[in-house]
Amino acid sequence: MGRIAGRLLMAIGVIHCALFLWWGRRALVAIWQDGFFNTIDPHKDRQMIFWSLCFGVLAIFLGQVVSWLEAQGKRTPAFLGWEFLALFVVGGMLMPYSGGWLALVPALLNWLPAQKESLG
């Protein structure tokens, strides 16, 4: 299957960052104009952009690790697959009309091989 799970996670992170950089451009400009330091709280729009971008960057980082493991011929640990599944299922339930369901694909690609290994 190659390095598909890691690359999917990285792609999801890049798309997430790109969308929120576009949608949050006004909030990001306001953060910059206010001097950057300590400019997020108590503004809900700025908090949303900040955490959305943090998730996107984290997805890219995790995708790089998963991709590196896949390139080494190693499987990601089963707990990581379980955690991905839990995070994205809960996220999808809380926000059903989001792209969160797309992240189930790399989550399953990480979880299924670990399950086969533990059964086999």
Buried (B, 14 or more C-beta within 10 A) or exposed (E): EEBBBBBBBBBBBBBBBEEBBEBBEEBBEBBEEEEEEEBBEEBEBBEBBBEBBEBBBEBBEBBBEBBEBBEEEEBBEBEBBBBBBEBBBEBBEEEEEEEBBBBBBBBBBBBBBBEEEEEE
